[in-house]
């Protein structure tokens, strides 16, 4: 499974796998306007949302 840029997998206490969009500290320190945020637990939906966020990141 290929993850989009800035996407991390986390296993919640409940055992559910969840995906998070996390901007690295380097870019946060540069005042990147795109926030780190939780995505969906569904891989396909998480990829779609990450695609949108990465588009904003690249602007």
N, C-alpha and C positions, 0 to 999 in steps of 0.2 A: 504494500500500500504506500503510494507516494503522497506525502503531505505537502500542501501548499506552503509557500514561504510564511514564516512567522507563526505557524500553527504548531501547537504542542498537544500531546495527549496526556490526560490525567485520569487516573482511576479514583473515583469518589469512594467515600467510606461505604456507601451502599453497594459497591462493586460495579457500578455503572461506569462505562468509559465515556469520558466527555472530552471535547476539543476546545482549546482556548487559543485566541489570537493574542500573541504577546510580542510587542515591539521591544527590541533589545534596549538595554540601558543606554547604549551609545546614541540611539536616535531619540530616546526620551529626553536625554540631557541636551539634545539639539532642539528641543521644543517641538517635536513632531506632533502635528495636530490629530493624528489618527490614534485613538485610544486602544489600549489592550482591553480585551473583553472576552467573556465566555461566548462560545459558539454553541451549536446544537450538539446533542448526543448522537444524532444521525450523521454518518460520515458524509454522505452526498450533500445534505443541507449545510453542513459545516464548510465544505469545500466551496459551495456557492457564495456563502457569506464572506469567506476569506478572499475569494476572487474580487468581490466588491471592495473590501477593505484594502487589499493590495493595490487595486486601481487608484484608490484615494492616496495611498502611501506613495505611489509612483508619480503623482502630479507635482 
